Amino acid sequence: MKPLVRGATTVIGLVTALGATEVSTLEAQRRTVAPPPDAPRFPVLPLKGADKKVAVQAADAIRSRLTSAYRIRDMYVIPRADVEAILQGSGFPPDEAPDPITARLLAAQLRGDEYLEGSVTRTPTGYRLDTRMVLTRDNTIVQPLPPAEAPKVEDAARAVVASLQEARKQLDEVRACENAMREGNAAAAITAARAGVAEYPRATMARVCMARALISQKAPPDSLIPVLEGVLAADSTSRPALELLGVAYKQSNQIDKAVQTWGRLIRYYPNDAKLVSEVVNEIAASGRPEIAKPIIEQAVEQNPGDPALTNLLFLIQLASKDWKGATQTGEDLVRVDTAAADTSFFLRLAVAYDSDSQPQKAAETLARGVAKFPNNAALWSTYGQMLRNAGQLQQSLTAIDRAISIDPKVEHGWFRRAQVLVELGQTDSAFASAKRAVEAGEDKNLVGQLMLVEANKKFRAARQTQQRADYQEAVRLLTQADSIAPNPTISFLLGASAFSVGDQAARENQKAKSCELAILAEDSFTTAMIHLPRGAQVQQEASTQLLNAIPQYTRAVEGQKKNYCKGSRG
C-alpha cells in the first residue's frame, strides 16, 4: 500500500502542478492581449501587513481570483508589475501599502475608477483580510468588505473576491446617481441610489450619494439621518457620513449626538488640520465639548504618544475648560512633538495655566514662547498680561512695550499698557495709552470702562474730602475719558463733579471776590448743563436735581463776574 499511496501522492502533486502551470499560462495569455479601451480597469494595491511576503502573496491571490472571476472586457485587473512599476518610479517601496493620497494618485494613473486596499494579519487559525473598495475620484467614498478569515491566504482571497463582486453591484446606480446630481435632478439621483441599495443592502457608496441628493432637495434632517446611520452601520469611519450626520443632528437640535459624531470624526481624521479646526470650533460653540472629550481620551489611550491625537485632546480640553487636564496634555504634546510648540500653542497653554489659577506658570510658559519667537508681538503682549496677573507690573510694562515696538497695532497692546499704568499709579500716562488703544481699534466700551473705574476713584475721593481741587481733578480725568469713550455714566460723573466745582467756587468767591473763581464757577455750571442731561439715562433723579439747582446760582455768578471782572473777560 505504501508505494500506491506514494504513487498517488506523486500523481496528485503532478496534476496540481500541471494545473497551476496551466492557470498561470492562461492568465499570462490573457494579459498579453490588450484590454478593450472601454474595459473597467481595477487595481489591487499593496496590502498592509507585518509580514510583507504574506501581504504580497495575499494581493497576488486577490488579483488572480479577480482575473478568473471577470471577463477581460468586464474588468481588466491591473497586473502587479504595472502597480509596482509606478510605485518604484515615484520613489515608493513596491511592497508597502501607500498612504491615502498616494493610493488615489496611483489608481488615477492606472486609470481605475475604483481600487482595492486593505490589510492582512495572522490569526491563531490562519489569516484575516480586511479590505475595502475605494472610489478614485473621491477617496473619502469607501465600501468596506466583510472581513475574510481562512486557514490559507488563498481561501481568504477567494472570500474577498466574492464580497467584492457583491459590492460592485451598486456601482452602475452610484454613477447614475452622481450623473443625475450633476444635472441638478435630485429626484432621479435618489431613485438611482435606492436601486443601488436594493442591489447591495450593505451599500455605503449609494447611500452617501442618496444623502447628498436629499440635502440638495432640502429634505428635513429626519429623512437624512437614517440614510447616514445606514452608512455608518457598514463603515463606522466614513468621513462624508460623519460630516453630514453631525450637521443633521445639529439641525434637528440633537446637540449631544452632534457632538458625539464630531468627536468620532476628528478621532478618525486627526491629521486634517482644517477639519480639526472647524470641528473643534463647532464642538466649542455647542456648549457641550465635554461629551466629545471621552472619545478623544480613549483614542489617546489606545495610541499613546500620537502627536495628532494628543494635540486634539489638548484642544478639546481647552474647549471644555478642563484647564488642569489641558496644562498636562499641553506639556505632554511638546514632549512627543517639539514642532507643536508654535505661537498658538504657547498662547493656549498660558491661558490654561492662568485659568487654572497658576499665573506664574502662565508667565513662565510665555517666557518660553518669546524666547523661541522673539519677534512675535502677540506673544509679547500676552506675556505682559500674564506678568501683570502674576503681580510683576514693571516687567509687564517692559514686555508690553516690546510688543508695541514690534507692532503698534498689536491686539490689546495699548489697552494692556493702560491697565498696567493705572495699577502703577501713572494715571495720565494710562489715559494717553487708552486713547491710543481706541485709535488702534480697541473696543471703546472696554476702554471707557477702564477709564471710568479710575476716574470714579477720583470722584469718590473728592466726595470724601469735599475739596474743590479734588473735584477739579475728577473733572479733568472724566473730561479725558469722555473725549475718548463717552458713555452716560461718565457724563453723569463729569456733570456732578463740575457742579460741585461750580458750587464751591461760587461759595468761596463770596469772600475771595475773585474774577478767576467767578469764571471757574460759570464754566463749571456750563459743563454740568452739557453733561447731566445724558447722565440722566443712568441717574435720572440726581441729574434732574442738579440741573434744577443750577439756575439758582446763575444770578449770583453773573453778579460776581460783573463786580470782580471789570476790565477783563465778560
Residue pairs with C-beta under 8 A, 6 or more apart in sequence:
23 64
23 68
27 64
27 67
27 68
30 67
30 72
31 79
33 72
35 41
35 72
35 73
35 76
36 72
36 73
39 72
39 73
39 74
39 75
39 76
40 74
40 75
40 76
40 112
40 113
41 75
41 76
41 78
41 110
41 111
41 112
41 113
42 66
42 75
42 76
42 77
42 78
42 112
42 114
42 115
42 116
43 77
43 78
43 82
43 83
43 106
43 107
43 110
43 112
43 115
43 116
44 59
44 62
44 63
44 66
44 77
44 78
44 80
44 83
44 115
44 116
45 59
45 83
45 97
45 98
45 103
45 106
45 107
45 115
45 116
45 117
46 55
46 56
46 59
46 83
46 87
46 94
46 95
46 96
46 97
46 98
47 55
47 56
47 58
47 59
47 97
47 117
47 118
47 119
47 120
47 129
47 131
48 55
48 97
48 118
48 119
48 120
49 55
49 58
49 119
49 120
49 121
50 121
50 122
51 120
51 122
52 95
52 96
54 120
54 122
54 127
54 153
55 95
55 97
55 119
55 120
56 95
57 153
58 120
58 127
58 129
58 153
58 156
58 157
59 80
60 80
61 153
61 154
61 156
61 157
61 158
62 116
62 129
62 131
62 157
62 160
62 161
63 77
63 79
63 80
64 157
65 157
65 158
65 160
65 161
66 75
66 77
66 161
66 164
67 77
69 161
69 165
70 77
78 110
78 112
82 110
83 94
83 106
83 110
84 94
84 95
86 106
86 109
86 110
87 93
87 94
87 98
87 106
88 94
90 102
90 106
92 98
92 102
97 103
97 117
97 119
98 106
100 139
103 115
103 117
103 134
103 139
104 134
104 136
104 139
106 115
107 114
107 115
107 134
107 136
108 136
112 136
113 135
113 136
113 137
113 171
114 133
114 134
114 135
114 136
114 168
114 171
115 133
115 134
115 136
116 131
116 132
116 133
116 134
116 160
116 164
117 131
117 132
117 134
118 129
118 130
118 131
118 132
118 145
118 160
119 129
119 130
119 131
120 127
120 128
120 129
120 130
120 153
120 156
121 127
121 128
121 130
122 128
123 149
125 149
125 151
126 149
126 150
126 151
126 152
126 155
126 156
127 149
127 150
127 151
127 152
127 153
127 156
128 147
128 148
128 149
128 156
129 147
129 148
129 149
129 153
129 156
129 157
129 159
129 160
130 144
130 147
131 144
131 145
131 148
131 160
131 163
131 164
132 142
132 143
132 144
132 145
132 235
133 142
133 143
133 145
133 164
133 167
133 168
134 141
134 142
134 143
135 141
135 142
135 205
140 238
140 239
140 240
141 204
141 205
141 208
141 240
142 204
142 205
142 235
142 238
143 167
143 170
143 202
143 203
143 204
143 205
143 234
143 235
144 204
144 234
144 235
145 160
145 163
145 164
145 167
146 159
146 163
148 156
148 157
148 159
148 160
148 163
149 156
149 159
150 156
150 158
150 159
166 200
167 200
167 202
167 203
169 196
169 199
169 200
170 196
170 197
170 199
170 200
170 203
170 205
170 206
171 196
171 205
172 196
173 192
173 193
173 195
173 196
173 199
173 206
174 192
174 193
174 196
174 205
174 206
174 209
176 188
176 189
176 192
176 195
177 189
177 190
177 192
177 193
177 196
177 206
177 209
177 210
177 213
178 189
178 209
180 186
180 188
180 189
180 192
180 213
181 189
181 209
181 212
181 213
181 216
186 213
186 214
186 216
186 217
187 217
189 209
189 210
189 212
189 213
189 216
190 210
190 213
190 214
190 217
192 206
192 209
193 206
193 207
193 209
193 210
193 213
194 206
194 210
195 206
196 203
196 205
196 206
196 209
197 203
197 206
197 207
197 210
197 230
200 206
202 234
203 234
204 231
204 234
204 235
204 238
204 241
207 227
207 228
207 230
207 231
207 241
208 231
208 238
208 240
208 241
210 227
211 224
211 227
211 228
211 231
211 240
211 241
211 244
212 240
212 244
214 223
214 224
214 227
215 224
215 244
221 248
221 249
221 251
221 252
222 252
224 244
224 248
225 245
225 248
225 249
225 252
228 241
228 244
228 245
228 248
229 245
231 238
231 240
231 241
232 238
232 241
232 242
232 245
235 241
236 264
237 268
239 265
239 268
239 269
242 261
242 262
242 264
242 265
242 268
243 265
245 261
246 258
246 261
246 262
246 265
246 279
246 282
247 258
249 255
249 257
249 258
249 261
250 258
250 282
250 286
255 286
255 287
255 288
256 288
256 291
258 282
258 286
259 283
259 286
259 288
259 289
259 291
259 292
260 291
260 292
260 295
262 279
262 282
262 283
262 292
263 283
263 291
263 292
263 293
263 295
263 296
263 316
264 295
265 275
265 279
266 275
266 276
266 279
266 280
266 292
266 296
266 312
267 295
267 296
267 299
267 309
267 312
269 275
269 276
270 276
270 299
270 306
270 308
270 309
270 311
270 312
271 308
276 312
276 315
280 312
280 315
280 316
280 319
283 289
283 292
283 316
283 319
284 319
289 316
289 319
289 320
290 320
290 322
292 316
292 320
293 313
293 316
293 317
293 320
293 322
296 309
296 312
296 313
296 316
297 313
299 306
299 309
299 312
299 313
300 306
300 309
300 310
300 313
303 309
305 336
306 336
307 333
307 336
307 337
307 340
310 329
310 332
310 333
310 336
310 337
311 333
311 337
311 340
313 329
314 326
314 329
314 330
314 333
314 348
315 348
317 323
317 325
317 326
317 329
317 352
318 326
318 348
318 351
318 352
321 355
323 352
323 353
323 355
323 356
324 356
326 348
326 349
326 352
327 349
327 352
327 353
327 356
327 358
327 361
330 345
330 348
330 349
330 352
331 349
333 340
333 345
334 340
334 341
334 345
341 368
341 372
343 369
343 373
343 376
343 378
343 379
346 365
346 366
346 368
346 369
346 372
346 373
346 379
347 366
347 369
347 378
347 379
347 382
349 365
350 362
350 363
350 365
350 366
350 369
350 382
350 383
350 386
351 362
353 359
353 361
353 362
353 365
354 362
354 386
354 389
359 386
359 389
359 390
359 391
360 390
362 386
362 389
362 390
363 383
363 386
363 387
363 389
363 390
363 392
365 386
366 379
366 382
366 383
366 386
367 383
369 376
369 379
369 383
370 376
370 379
370 380
370 383
370 399
373 379
375 406
376 406
377 403
377 404
377 406
377 407
377 410
377 413
378 403
378 410
378 411
379 403
380 399
380 400
380 402
380 403
380 406
380 410
381 399
381 400
381 403
381 404
381 410
381 411
381 412
381 413
381 416
383 399
383 403
384 396
384 397
384 398
384 399
384 400
384 402
384 403
384 416
384 417
384 420
385 396
385 400
385 412
385 416
387 393
387 395
387 396
387 399
388 396
388 416
388 419
388 420
388 423
393 420
393 423
393 424
394 424
396 416
396 420
397 417
397 420
397 421
397 424
400 413
400 416
400 417
400 420
401 417
403 410
403 413
404 410
404 413
404 414
404 417
407 413
408 440
409 440
409 441
412 442
413 437
413 440
414 433
414 434
414 436
414 437
414 439
414 440
414 442
415 433
415 434
415 437
415 442
415 446
415 447
415 450
417 433
417 437
418 430
418 431
418 433
418 434
418 437
418 447
418 450
419 430
419 450
421 427
421 429
421 430
421 433
422 430
422 450
422 454
427 454
427 477
430 450
430 454
431 451
431 454
431 477
431 480
431 481
431 484
434 447
434 450
434 451
434 481
434 484
434 485
435 480
435 484
437 447
438 444
438 447
438 484
438 485
444 484
444 485
445 485
445 487
447 484
447 485
448 481
448 484
448 485
448 486
448 487
448 490
451 477
451 480
451 481
451 484
451 485
451 490
452 481
452 487
452 489
452 490
452 493
454 477
455 474
455 477
455 478
455 481
455 490
455 493
456 493
458 470
458 473
458 474
458 477
458 478
459 471
459 474
459 478
459 493
459 496
459 497
461 470
461 474
462 470
462 471
462 473
462 474
462 497
462 500
466 504
468 500
468 501
468 504
468 505
468 508
471 497
471 500
471 501
471 504
472 501
474 493
474 497
475 494
475 497
475 498
475 501
475 524
475 527
478 490
478 493
478 494
478 497
479 494
481 490
481 494
482 490
482 491
482 494
482 531
488 534
488 535
488 537
488 538
489 535
489 538
491 531
491 532
491 534
491 535
492 531
492 532
492 534
492 535
492 536
492 538
492 539
492 542
492 543
493 535
494 527
494 531
494 535
495 527
495 528
495 529
495 530
495 531
495 532
495 535
495 543
495 546
496 528
496 532
496 535
496 542
496 543
496 546
498 524
498 525
498 527
498 528
498 531
499 524
499 525
499 528
499 532
499 546
499 549
499 550
501 520
501 521
501 524
502 520
502 521
502 522
502 523
502 524
502 525
502 528
502 550
502 553
502 557
503 521
503 553
505 517
505 518
505 520
505 521
505 524
506 517
506 518
506 521
506 553
506 556
506 557
506 560
508 514
508 517
509 517
509 518
509 521
509 560
509 564
513 560
513 563
513 564
514 564
515 561
515 564
515 565
515 568
515 569
517 560
518 557
518 560
518 561
518 564
518 565
519 561
519 565
519 569
519 570
521 553
521 557
521 560
522 557
522 558
522 561
525 550
525 553
525 554
525 557
528 546
528 547
528 550
529 547
529 550
532 543
532 546
532 547
533 543
533 547
535 543
536 543
536 544
561 569
561 570
562 570
